[in-house]
Amino acid sequence: MESKVSVILPAAGKSSRFGAGEKKPFTLLDGRAVWLRTAEIFVNRKEVIELILVVSSQDEELVRMRYQANLAFFNAKLVIGGEERADSVRAALSQINPNADLVLIHDAVRPCVEPDHIDSVIDKAAKTGAAILATEVVQTVKKTSSDKKIIETIPRNGLWLAQTPQVFDRKMIQEAYARPFSNGKAPTDDSEVVEMAGHEVSVIPCPSTNIKITSKQDLTLASLIIKSRQDTKKRTWHPFAEDQGW
């Protein structure tokens, strides 16, 4: 039986590294807000039973005024987040549809994830309870001091850069977030919360094209990635076409 999935899109960050102007989720990427491009990847998936957008209290009025029609069309819930990402996810988890089998958490500013990779991470989580997309570290890793002097070279074998989506059994992630964080410091991703609760998390390899919009330069890269995929679809070879356009 196919798993029922609730999707959470955290978009309550401060966008402090993005610079002046609109925050990352609301800035335009080829004419559409970044969060809209991300949401559209999930809303028509047959296993998705709800979509939750998490925003800061400072952005609530803007989102309701500018995107009310989109929220209604997506049948999406709007949830107000907290100071840290973990606070925002915890708030969303309190609003989850109890009929969901799995919870998929995906950065609202990752608009380039591909459907095949979403399929893979959902399938793995349905079998194991917890899975994330991640990119294997292939470059040499250096650890430095506060004055940018190299302290050591860290072996890269077995090192991965965590991405999203991160997908979890609903009860597992809700129970993990209900626990106090042991070191008193909010985790930076959801798989860490699950790890701290004693659960194993599987990694699904994913290419670095699943970028997270952090700087304005990333918008250019995301645009190129999206357009290249659109061009590939247009250029798909057909055996009966007279002119393939190659």
Summary of the structure (lengths in Angstrom):
residues: 246
radius of gyration: 19.1
end to end distance: 42.6
largest distance: 65.3
contacts: 719
relative contact order: 0.16
helix: 36%
strand: 23%
